[in-house]
Amino acid sequence: MIIPFYKPYYTGAEESYIRDAMARNRISGDGFYTAKVKEFIEEMFSVYKVFLTTSATHALEMAALLLNLEPGDEVLMPSFTFPSTANAVVLRGARPVFVEIQASTLNIDPADLEEKITPRSKAIIPVHYAGIGCEMDQIMSLAREHQLQVIEDAAQAVNASYRGRYLGTWGQMGCYSFHETKNITCGEGGALLINVGDTEMIQRAEQIIQKGTNRRQFIDGEVDRYTWVNWGSSYTPSEVLTAFLYAQFMELERITAKRRMIHGAYTHYLLPYARSGKIGIPVIPSACQSNYHLYYILFPTETARKNAQKALASSGIETAFHYVPLHSSPMGQRLGYRSGDLPLTEDLSRRLLRLPFFTGMTDSEIEYVMEHVTGILEKI
């Protein structure tokens, strides 16, 4: 049996929505289905204003533009994240300041975060790894104390919450991903969530997403023509993608329930090994409601992780190792960071192995993966 690391899930309704988008004779974006998806997100997650983008990367870049980041500014974030989190900051000439993570959740450590705030700090980007929320009450308290903006990287956390509040809606801004590997997908896509009623910020966001023009005001009949008024880019997804995405959102709860089942099955098999101290597995704190985005094992050593990955591959089971901590990457070293700066992040990242996890996973596929994983663990 061959088990892929991930497989995109189709609800079965995507094609009909795409055909409807085509029949409306507008597929360039910012049309009927863009409006439907934005409305759904705003109502479902209680968001003040949503902008759909072509990726979470672009949503982060938009957020950095809205922050008016400048050279010399610092933005605090975990090193254990995808490069997009830091790229949005570096592209503005600002400096990412990397913070340790917690061993329990692999999320940013509020204690180390507080230690690294300086007079140059401008913002915090907490990353909700695996759909499990960071300690947002503590983070928001620090942000208020030091007058910092908060942009949540909730790329992995659509439909997850912390203390009853959806992730992505705690900070001034939040970012979602609808990439092929995510729970809710349209192949490539994202969203910028603005959670404050800042009219100026929203107007600037409208200009940024419309290539720096006031086209939105033209569409709304506020001006008789549009022109270049600000910096911006082309971040709007096509109607084909948003129609696909709308079909996915209509099945949001069913998709989450299916992933909860898979997550629970993995935990059922692996909990005895975690309790015995052989491995670590995802921990969902009581304050968190996960969206069950992924599943990982923390092996006792890097060698054990490598051996397990090799053995699983030989049985047709695809797994993944991530992330190379950003501070120890070649780009991180160009920014002045070095291996050893964040020892806990480095240790955890070396020992982590992600298991196959996708919405359409069958019982036989789950059992096959667990048969081979537990066989490896019995020998550790």
N, C-alpha and C positions, 0 to 999 in steps of 0.2 A: 504493500500500500504506500502511496505517495501522499504526504500531508504537506501542503504549502504553508508558508508562514502566515499568509493572509489571502483572502479571496473576497473581492467586492460582492456585496449583497444587493440583489435586485428585488424590489417588492412585487414586480409584475405590472405595476401601473405606469412605469416611467415612459414607455413608448407612447401610450395614449396621451399623456400630458405633453410630450414633445410634439406629437402630431397636431395637438391643439395649438401649441405655440406657433407652429409653422402655418397653420390655417389662419392665424391672426395677422400674417404677413409682416411680422416684425420679430427678428431673431437677434438683433444687435445688442440688446440689453436695455435695462431700465424700463421695461415694459410691464405687461400684465403679470407674469409669473415672478418677476423681481419684486413687484409690489405685494403679491400674495405671500411670498416667503418672508419679506420684511415684516409684514403685518403679523404673521404667525409667530415669529421670534419675539417681536415687541410684546405681544399679548401673552404668549406662553411663559416667557421668562421675565416679564415686567421690566422691559428695557425702554428707556426714554426715546432713543433714536438708533436705528440700525442702518448701516451701509454695507451692502454686499460687495465683496471683492473677489478677485481671481485667486486669492490664496490667503492663508493666515499670515504669510510673510508680508504680503502687501498691506494687510490690516495693521500689522505692527509698524510698517514703514509710515503709513498714514498717521498712526498715533504719535510716532516720533516727530513728524512734521507739525502736528497740532500742539505738541509740547514746546515748540520753538527751541529745540536743543541746539546748543552752540558749542564750538570748541572750548574745552575746559570744563564743561558740565560733566557730571558723573551720574551714571544710572546703575543702581544695584540690582543684581540678578543672580540666580544660581549658575554655576559653571556646568552643572549637569542638566543640559538642555540642548535643543537643536540650534545650529548656528543662526537661524533666522532671528532668534531673540536678540542676539548681540549685533547682528548685521544692521538692524534697524537703527541702533544707536551709533555704530561706527560710521554709517553712511552720512550722519549729520555732523560728524567731526567730534562727537562726544566720546567719553570713555566708559566702557562697561567695567563695573567693579564687581568681582565675583565673590559670592558668598557660599559658605558651607551649607550642606544639606543635613537633614535629620536621618538617622539610620532607619527609623521606623517607617517613614513614608517616602523618603527620597525627595522630599520637598524642602524649600528654603528654610533655614534655621533662623527664627526671629532673634535669638540671642546674638548670633554672629552678625546678623543684619544690623542690629543696633550698634555693635562695635565698629562697623565700617561706614557709618554715616559721617560725613564731613561737611564743612561749609560749602563745598562744591557740589554736594548731592542735589540732584534735581528731581529724581523719580525712582520708583521701585517697580520692577517687573517680576512679580511672583509667578512661577510656572506650576500649574496644577498637574503634576506628573501622574499618569495612569488614570486620570479622572478622579483623583482623590484630592480634596481641597487642602490648600495651605491654611495655616492658622491666621485667617484673614482678620479676625478681631484684633489680634496683636499687631499685625502688619498695618492695619488702618490706624490704630492708635499711635504707632511710631510715625506714620506719615503725617498725621495731624500735628503731633508734637513738633516735628521738624519741618512742617510746611512743604511736604513732598507730594507729588502726584503719583498715583498708582495706576499702572496699566497691567491688567491681568492677561497673562498668556494662558488662555483656556483652550488652546488648540485641541487638547485631548479630553476636554471636560464638558462637552455639550450635554446638557440634561443632568449634570451632576450638581450637588449643592453642599454648602457648609452652613451649619446651624440654620437650616431651612431656607437659605437664600441661595439662588442659583449662582454658580461660579461664572465669572465674567461680568457680574453685575455689582460687585462690591466696590471696585475702584472707579475712578473717574471714567476710565475706558476699559474695555475687555476685547479680546480677540478670539474668534472661533476658527476652526479648520474643517473643511469638508473634503479633504483629500481622499483619494481612493482607499487609504489605509484606516480612515476614521469610521466611527460608528454610523454617522450620517454623512453621506457622500454624494458628490456629483462629479467625481474624478479629480477635478481641480477646483477649489473654491474656498472662500473664507468670509468672515464678517467682522466688521468693526462695530462694537457696541459703545454708544455714548450714554452714560448713566447720569448725567447732570443736565439740567435745563439751561445750559449756557448757549444763548442765541448766537453769540459771536463765534463760538467754537463750531457749532453746527453749520453755520453759514460757510466758514472756512473749510469744513469737511466736504460740503457740497461742491465747493470750488476745486479742492484738491482732486476729488474723484472724477471731476469733469474737465480734466486736463488744464486746470488753472483758470477756467472760464466761469462766467456767471450764467451758464446755460440753464441751471435749475430755475433761476429767477425768470428766464425767458420762457421756459416751459410752463411756469406757473402764471405767466402773463404779467409779471411785475415790471419787465422791461420789454422794449419792442425789438431788441436785437441783443445778441450776446457777444462778449469780447474777452480778451485775456485780462484778468484782474489779479491773479496771484500765481504762485508756483503750484504745480500739480502734476498729475500723470494719468495714465489710462488704467484704471483699476476695476472697471465694471465688467462682470461676467455676462455672457450672452444669455438670451432667453432660453436657448436649448438647455443650457446648464441649470438655470434656475427652475425650469419645468421639471427636469430630472430631480432636482433637490426637493421640490415641493412634494413629489411622490414619496420621497424618503421621509420627509417630516410627517406626512400623514400616517406613517407607521412607526413613529418615534417610540411609543410605549411598548409596542410589540417587539421592536428591535432591542430595546433595553432589557425587557423581560427575558428574551432569548439569551442575551449575553450574560445576564445574571445567573441563568441556569448553567452555562458553560463554566463561568467563574466558580460557582458553587461546586460543580463536579470536580474541577481541578483541586479545589481546597479539600474536598472530601478525601481524595487520594493522598494528598501531600501533607495534610495537617499532622499526622503521626510523626513524620520525619522532621517537621518544623518543631514540634514539641520536644522531640528528643535532642534537638540542637544540631542536627546534621545540616539543615538548610534554613534559609529565610524565605518567606513567601509574603505576598502583599498583605499589609495591615490596613484595615479600614476603620479609622477612629470613630467613636460613637457620635461625634459631631458631624460626620460626613455621610452623605449619600452618594455612592459611586455611580458612574455610568458604565462601569466594567469595561473599560477601554482595552486593557491588556492584562497579561499575566506573566509574572517573572519568577525565577528562582535565584536566590543568592547562595552560591556554592561556598564551601569553607575556604577555598583557595582559587586563585586564577587558574592554576593547573587543572584542578578538578572541573572548573567551568569549561576549559578548552577540551578536555577529554570527553566530557559529556556531550558537547556540541558535535564533536567528531563522531562519536558513537551514534548519536541520533541521526546525523546526516547519512551514515551508512545504512540506516534502517528506513531511509526515505522521509525523514521528519526534518523539515526546514525550521531552523531557529534563528535568532538574531542576537547579537551583542551590541549594546549601545549604552551610553554615549561615550566617545572619547571626550573627557572633560575639556571644555573650551579653553580653560586657562593653560592647559598643557599641550594644546594643539599647535601646529606651526603658526597660525594666525595669532593665537593667544601669546605665544612667545615673542612675536613681533610687537605686541602691545606691552611687553615687559614682564609678563608672567612666566613662571617656571614650574616644572613638575616639583611637587613637594609643598606648594603653596596651600593646597587644600587636601590634606592627607585622607580625611574621611571620604570625600568625594572620589578621590582616586582609588581608594580601596574598594568601595562599593561598586564602582563602575567596572572594575576589572573582574569582579566575581558574579556579575549579573548576566543571566541568560533569559531572553524572552521566548516563551513557548508559542506555538501556533495558536491563533485565536481569531476567529471570524464568525460572523453572525450565523452563517449557514452551516456551521460545523455539525456533523451528525454524531449520534451516540457512539457508533462504531469507530469514528475517527478519534473522538475523545478517549475511548477505551484503548485504542491502539497507541496513542501518544503516552497515556499514563502507564500502560504495560511496560513500555520501553524506558520511560523516565524512572519508574519505581525500581525496575531491574537494575538500573545504574546506581540508584541511591542505596540499594541493599548492599552494594559492594564498597560503599564509602565508609 
